[in-house]
Amino acid sequence: MSSVKQLARIGIPLAMCTQHPDSASRCIDANEEVQEAVKDIMDFDSGGFCCDEKMVDYEGKLTPYHQVKWIAEELSRLGFKAGRDFILTPRLPNPRLENLDRHLIVLISSLVTNLEVPDAVKYVINPMTGSVDELLKLQKRLWNIQKLLEDEAGRKLGFEVSVIPLIEDVEVMLNIDNLIKRWLIETVMFTERGEARIMIGKSDPAMIYGHAPSIISIKIALSRLWKISKELDIKIYPIIGVGRLPFRGHLSPEAVNEFADTYRWFYTVTIQSGIRFDMGPTAVREVLMNLQDKIGRAPRIYSENEEEILKKACKILVAEYLRIVIRLADKILIINSFIPKRRDRMDVTKYSRSIQESALFSEDRELIEIVEDRNIILPRAINFVAALYTMGIAPTLLGLGRGLRRVEKELGGEALELVIKELSPIIYKDLEFDLALLEPSLARKYMDSRAFKLYMDDIEEIRNMFNIEPLREEWVEKHRELIMLFYKNFGKAESVKYLIEAGIVRGSLG
């Protein structure tokens, strides 16, 4: 079977190929990204990755303004039909973090593409969505720009370009109905299509709040969106934004079925650079062929009581996660300085991440005071994960063991059972992978005594709570050798080589 594309069948793509810098084996500059996009859209039998949507990324990235148009024109020249074989979806610069002029220029250049290649751009992504007002302003801005272009060109573009809200915060996910419902009522219900795509990201919530809270909050968000969809009689097509490694979603051949059974209600998934280039077309093919008949299933629907228990559990899990992360932050930033760029990105300080929101969410006074006293900054999620693995630290384990034990102690055994049930079945694949990659003897060299004690407590609790055998594959030992070599050659030029090779071995940089 050469194609798994669903865009032509139902009008919604299955696979959104992205420009995430998570590939260890490939460094791709902006000049190469047009041809990269062509391969992303090509069918498997032609040597491509068979995706039907391409995210052109401007969030913190030095992407040329005309790249959307260049990709659309090249695909059209090669015989691909926009709207049937592919669509292009820009992720916009965030005007809160970048200059408004850059945001506006990207919008204009993206919509101009439709004058040259009709149907190429149907959506734009609003990253780090935090309020309904920013969605309403962006949709109005889109309508105004589209009208201006149509007036100047003397013809209609044929449809209204719509906003895809990208939700990347646990607290926003847990209250997603307050954000999305008004947006749907005031904009989507009046569009020609009368339907919405909403993207929920895994990576940033995991880094800021911890692995388990990010899984639970995504599932609660899907439950609430399902209820809104039925109440307003609007079709919603969720997009799950994930990477190859467990902490960032674990969309990979060995975990694809567990991924689908955990999140259930999705129509589109992101196929990021790590799985494409570090694992290859065979891995992408296996993932997409397994997902194509699993889209659109009803999500797990939660009662108010279940949501309340899970929110309380999340606060505990977040607190235990932060308790160790704040002790690792400085070392993570040091390792981050050795991680080579894989895309043309802007200064990291513009899009670095703060844990202040998650500390407040935890309602832990001690943590809140620590975070307020110290300006604790983390790198982007990909580099965060890469740094931890390089240090011999398994990201999914941080705070999880101690957090689950506290949930049992403070909320009871039934609460613990509920949490583990909602983390399943993906959590078993996550732990199988990460328990194999932890290296306590190395981690100890990067940690103070308190952090190491917390980490070992997490490992002990997880081993007591879950009956899981770590992976015993050959590449695991190779990974261990490489991160040891990085440490032994720390500060030398060749150390970066070992860091990169370890990323290739595990199937993604971060």
C-alpha positions in Angstrom: 0.0 0.0 0.0 1.7 3.2 -1.2 -0.6 5.8 0.4 -2.3 6.2 3.7 -3.4 9.8 3.0 -6.9 10.7 4.3 -7.1 14.3 3.2 -8.8 13.5 -0.1 -11.2 11.1 1.6 -12.5 13.2 4.5 -10.9 16.6 4.0 -8.8 16.3 7.2 -5.1 15.1 7.1 -3.9 12.2 9.0 -0.2 13.1 9.1 1.1 16.6 9.8 4.8 16.7 8.9 6.7 19.3 10.9 10.0 21.1 11.0 10.8 20.3 14.7 14.6 20.2 15.4 14.5 16.8 17.0 16.5 14.8 14.5 19.9 13.8 15.7 21.2 12.6 12.3 20.2 15.6 10.2 20.8 19.3 10.4 18.4 21.0 7.9 18.8 24.6 7.1 16.1 26.8 5.7 17.4 26.4 2.1 16.8 22.6 2.2 13.3 22.8 3.6 11.5 23.1 0.3 12.9 19.8 -1.0 12.4 18.3 2.5 8.7 19.2 2.2 8.4 17.5 -1.2 9.8 14.3 0.2 7.4 14.6 3.2 4.4 14.7 0.8 5.6 12.0 -1.6 4.1 8.5 -1.2 6.2 5.7 0.4 6.7 3.9 -2.9 8.3 7.0 -4.3 10.7 7.3 -1.4 8.6 9.8 0.6 6.9 9.9 4.0 3.3 10.0 2.7 2.1 12.9 4.9 -0.8 15.0 3.7 -0.1 18.2 5.6 3.1 20.2 6.1 3.6 22.5 9.0 5.8 25.4 8.0 7.2 26.6 11.2 7.8 30.3 12.1 7.6 30.0 15.9 11.0 31.0 17.1 12.4 29.8 13.7 14.2 31.7 11.0 12.0 30.4 8.2 12.0 32.6 5.0 8.7 34.5 4.7 8.1 33.0 1.2 8.7 29.4 2.1 5.0 28.5 2.1 4.7 29.8 -1.4 7.9 28.1 -2.6 6.7 24.7 -1.2 3.3 25.1 -2.8 4.7 26.0 -6.2 7.2 23.2 -6.2 4.6 20.6 -5.2 2.3 21.9 -7.9 5.0 21.8 -10.5 5.6 18.1 -9.6 1.9 17.3 -10.1 0.6 17.3 -6.5 -2.8 18.8 -6.2 -3.3 21.3 -3.3 -6.4 20.4 -1.2 -6.3 16.8 -2.3 -2.7 15.6 -2.0 -1.5 18.2 0.5 -2.2 21.3 2.5 0.4 23.7 4.0 -0.2 25.0 7.5 2.0 27.7 8.9 2.7 27.9 12.6 2.8 31.6 13.2 5.2 33.6 15.2 3.7 34.4 18.6 3.2 38.2 18.7 3.6 38.2 22.5 7.2 37.0 22.1 8.2 38.3 18.7 7.6 41.6 16.9 4.1 42.1 15.5 5.5 43.0 12.1 7.0 39.5 11.7 3.7 38.0 12.6 1.8 40.1 10.1 4.3 39.5 7.3 4.0 35.7 7.8 0.2 36.0 7.7 0.3 38.0 4.5 2.8 35.8 2.7 0.9 32.7 3.7 -2.4 33.9 2.3 -0.7 35.2 -0.8 0.2 31.6 -1.5 -3.5 30.8 -2.2 -3.5 33.4 -5.0 -0.8 31.4 -6.8 -1.8 27.8 -5.7 -5.5 27.7 -4.7 -6.4 25.6 -1.7 -2.8 25.3 -0.5 -3.3 27.1 2.9 -6.5 26.4 4.7 -5.4 26.9 8.3 -2.8 28.7 10.4 -1.7 27.6 13.8 -1.7 30.0 16.8 1.0 28.7 19.2 0.9 28.9 23.0 -2.8 29.8 23.0 -3.7 31.3 26.3 -6.8 33.4 25.8 -9.9 33.5 23.7 -9.3 37.1 22.9 -6.1 36.3 21.0 -8.0 33.7 18.9 -10.7 36.2 18.1 -8.2 38.9 17.2 -6.3 36.5 15.0 -9.3 35.3 13.1 -10.5 38.9 12.5 -7.0 39.7 11.3 -7.1 36.8 8.9 -10.5 37.9 7.5 -9.2 41.5 7.0 -6.0 40.4 5.3 -7.9 37.9 3.1 -10.4 40.7 2.1 -7.5 43.0 1.2 -5.8 40.4 -0.9 -9.1 39.6 -2.7 -9.7 43.3 -3.4 -6.2 43.8 -4.7 -6.3 40.6 -6.8 -9.8 41.1 -8.1 -10.9 37.6 -7.3 -12.0 35.4 -4.4 -9.7 32.9 -2.7 -12.6 30.5 -2.5 -12.7 29.8 1.3 -11.9 31.5 4.6 -8.6 30.5 6.2 -9.2 29.3 9.7 -7.2 29.4 13.0 -6.0 26.2 14.7 -5.5 26.9 18.4 -2.4 25.1 19.7 -2.9 24.4 23.4 0.4 23.8 25.3 -0.3 24.3 29.0 -1.8 21.9 31.5 -3.9 24.5 33.3 -5.4 25.7 30.0 -6.1 22.1 29.0 -7.9 21.5 32.2 -10.2 24.5 31.5 -10.2 24.2 27.8 -14.0 24.7 27.5 -13.7 28.2 28.9 -11.3 29.0 26.1 -12.7 27.1 23.2 -16.5 27.4 23.6 -16.6 31.2 23.1 -14.2 31.0 20.2 -16.4 28.4 18.5 -19.6 30.4 19.1 -18.2 33.7 17.9 -16.2 32.6 14.9 -16.4 28.9 13.8 -20.2 28.7 13.9 -20.3 31.5 11.3 -17.7 30.2 8.9 -18.6 28.3 5.7 -17.1 25.1 7.0 -18.6 25.2 10.5 -15.9 22.9 11.9 -12.8 23.3 13.9 -9.3 21.8 14.2 -7.7 22.1 17.7 -4.1 21.1 18.3 -3.0 19.8 21.7 0.7 19.6 22.4 2.5 17.0 24.6 6.0 18.3 24.9 5.8 21.7 26.7 3.2 20.5 29.2 5.4 17.5 30.0 8.5 19.7 30.5 6.8 22.4 32.6 4.4 20.1 34.6 5.8 16.6 34.2 5.0 13.5 32.1 2.0 12.1 33.9 0.1 15.4 34.3 0.6 16.1 30.6 -1.0 12.8 29.6 -3.9 13.3 32.0 -4.6 16.9 31.0 -4.6 16.0 27.3 -7.3 13.3 28.0 -9.4 15.7 30.1 -9.1 18.3 27.4 -10.3 15.8 24.8 -13.2 14.8 27.1 -14.3 18.4 27.4 -14.0 19.2 23.7 -16.1 16.1 22.9 -18.9 17.5 25.2 -18.7 20.9 23.6 -18.8 19.4 20.1 -22.0 17.6 21.0 -23.5 20.6 22.8 -22.9 23.1 19.9 -23.3 20.5 17.1 -19.9 21.5 15.7 -17.5 19.0 14.3 -14.1 19.1 16.0 -11.1 17.4 14.6 -8.3 17.1 17.3 -4.6 17.2 16.4 -2.2 15.5 18.8 1.2 17.1 18.7 3.8 14.5 19.7 7.4 13.3 19.1 9.0 9.9 19.0 10.4 9.7 22.5 8.2 8.8 25.5 8.3 12.2 27.3 7.2 13.9 24.1 4.4 11.5 23.3 6.0 8.2 22.1 4.6 8.1 18.6 6.8 5.3 17.3 6.4 1.8 15.8 6.8 0.0 19.2 4.2 2.1 20.9 1.7 3.2 18.2 -1.2 1.0 19.3 -0.8 2.1 22.9 -0.6 5.7 21.8 -3.9 5.3 19.9 -5.6 3.5 22.7 -4.5 6.1 25.3 -5.6 9.3 23.5 -8.3 7.7 21.2 -10.0 10.9 19.8 -7.7 12.3 17.2 -7.8 12.8 13.4 -4.2 14.2 12.9 -0.9 13.5 14.4 2.5 15.2 14.0 5.3 13.3 12.2 8.3 15.1 13.4 11.9 15.1 12.1 13.2 12.6 14.7 11.1 9.7 13.5 11.5 10.7 9.8 15.3 10.9 9.7 16.5 9.0 12.7 14.2 6.0 12.3 13.3 6.3 8.6 10.5 5.7 6.2 9.8 2.2 7.4 9.0 3.5 10.9 6.8 6.3 9.6 5.0 3.8 7.4 4.3 1.4 10.2 3.0 4.2 12.4 0.6 5.6 9.8 -0.7 2.3 8.6 -1.5 1.4 12.2 -3.2 4.7 12.8 -5.4 5.0 9.7 -8.2 2.9 11.0 -8.1 4.3 14.6 -9.0 7.9 14.0 -12.1 9.6 15.4 -12.9 7.1 18.1 -14.8 8.6 21.1 -12.5 9.7 23.9 -12.7 8.7 27.5 -15.4 10.9 29.0 -14.9 11.9 32.6 -17.5 12.7 35.3 -17.0 15.8 37.4 -15.9 13.7 40.3 -13.3 11.9 38.3 -12.0 15.2 36.9 -11.7 16.6 40.4 -9.7 13.6 41.7 -7.4 13.7 38.6 -6.8 17.4 39.1 -5.8 16.9 42.7 -3.6 14.1 41.7 -2.0 16.3 39.0 -1.1 18.9 41.6 0.7 16.3 43.7 2.5 14.9 40.6 3.6 18.4 39.5 5.0 19.2 42.9 7.1 16.1 43.0 8.3 16.6 39.5 9.3 20.2 40.2 11.0 19.2 43.4 13.7 17.5 41.4 13.7 19.6 38.2 14.6 22.8 40.0 17.7 21.0 41.3 18.6 19.9 37.7 17.9 23.2 35.8 21.4 24.6 35.9 23.0 21.3 34.7 20.4 21.0 32.0 21.3 24.4 30.7 25.0 23.5 30.7 24.4 20.3 28.6 22.0 22.3 26.4 24.9 24.6 25.4 26.6 21.5 23.8 23.5 20.4 21.8 24.0 21.4 18.1 21.2 23.3 16.2 19.2 21.2 13.9 17.2 24.0 12.3 17.7 27.7 11.8 16.3 29.0 15.0 16.1 32.3 16.8 17.8 33.2 20.1 16.8 30.6 22.7 15.9 33.3 25.2 12.9 34.3 23.2 11.2 30.9 23.5 12.8 29.5 26.7 10.3 28.1 29.2 9.5 29.1 32.8 8.2 26.8 35.5 6.5 29.6 37.4 3.0 28.6 36.1 3.5 25.0 37.1 4.7 26.0 40.6 1.6 28.0 41.2 -0.5 25.2 39.8 1.0 22.8 42.4 -0.1 25.0 45.3 3.0 24.0 47.1 4.2 27.0 49.1 7.8 25.9 49.4 8.1 25.4 45.6 6.4 28.7 44.9 8.8 30.5 47.1 11.8 28.8 45.5 10.7 29.6 42.0 9.8 33.2 42.9 13.3 33.7 44.4 15.2 32.1 41.5 14.7 32.8 37.8 14.6 29.1 36.8 14.6 28.9 33.0 14.5 25.7 30.9 15.4 25.3 27.3 13.0 24.1 24.6 11.5 20.7 25.2 13.6 18.9 22.6 16.8 20.0 24.1 15.5 19.5 27.6 14.9 15.8 26.8 18.2 15.4 25.0 20.1 16.9 27.9 18.5 14.5 30.4 19.2 11.4 28.4 22.8 12.6 27.9 23.1 12.8 31.7 21.8 9.3 32.2 18.4 10.5 33.5 15.2 9.1 32.2 12.7 12.1 31.8 9.5 10.2 32.3 10.6 8.9 35.8 11.2 12.4 37.3 8.7 12.8 40.1 6.5 10.0 38.9 7.3 7.3 41.5 7.1 9.7 44.5 4.1 11.5 43.1 2.1 8.3 42.6 2.9 7.2 46.1 1.8 10.5 47.5 -1.5 10.2 45.5 -2.1 6.9 47.2 -1.3 8.3 50.7 -3.2 11.5 50.4 -6.1 10.6 48.1 -6.4 6.9 48.6 -6.0 3.6 46.7 -8.9 4.2 44.4 -7.4 7.6 43.3 -4.1 5.8 42.6 -5.9 3.2 40.5 -7.7 5.9 38.6 -4.5 7.8 37.8 -2.7 4.6 36.6 -5.7 3.7 34.5 -5.7 7.1 32.8 -2.0 6.9 32.1 -2.5 3.5 30.5 -1.6 1.8 28.2 1.1 4.2 27.0 2.8 4.5 30.4 3.9 0.8 30.3 5.7 1.4 27.0 7.1 4.7 28.3 8.6 3.0 31.3 9.8 0.0 29.4 11.8 2.4 27.3 13.0 4.8 29.9 13.9 2.2 32.6 16.3 0.8 30.0 18.0 4.1 29.3 18.6 5.3 32.9 22.1 5.2 34.2 22.2 6.1 37.9 26.0 5.9 38.1 26.3 8.6 35.5 23.3 10.6 36.7 24.9 10.8 40.2 27.8 12.8 38.7 25.5 15.6 37.5 23.2 15.7 40.6 23.6 17.0 44.1 22.9 14.4 46.9 19.4 15.6 47.5 18.4 15.4 43.8 20.0 12.0 43.5 18.1 10.7 46.5 14.8 12.0 45.0 15.6 10.3 41.7 16.4 7.0 43.2 13.2 7.1 45.3 11.3 7.6 42.0 13.0 4.6 40.4 12.4 2.4 43.5 8.7 3.4 43.7 8.1 2.8 40.0 9.8 -0.6 40.2 7.6 -1.5 43.1 4.4 -0.2 41.5 4.8 -1.5 37.9 5.8 -4.9 36.9 7.8 -3.8 33.9 10.9 -5.3 32.3 13.2 -2.7 30.6 14.1 -3.1 27.0 17.0 -5.5 26.5 17.9 -4.6 22.9 21.5 -4.2 21.7 21.1 -0.4 21.1 20.5 0.2 24.8 24.1 -0.8 25.7 25.4 1.3 22.8 23.5 4.3 24.1 25.0 3.8 27.6 28.5 3.7 26.1 28.0 6.9 24.1 26.7 9.0 27.1 29.6 7.7 29.2 32.0 8.9 26.4 30.3 12.3 26.4 30.9 12.6 30.1 34.5 11.5 29.9 35.2 13.9 27.1 33.1 16.7 28.5 34.3 20.1 27.2 36.2 18.6 24.3 35.1 19.1 20.7 34.5 15.3 20.2 32.0 15.2 23.1 29.3 16.6 20.8 29.8 13.7 18.4 28.9 11.3 21.2 25.8 13.3 22.2 24.6 13.2 18.6 25.3 9.5 18.1 23.3 8.7 21.3 20.4 10.6 19.9 20.6 8.6 16.6 20.7 5.4 18.6 17.5 6.2 20.6 15.7 7.4 17.5 15.5 11.1 18.2 17.7 13.9 19.6 15.0 14.8 22.1 
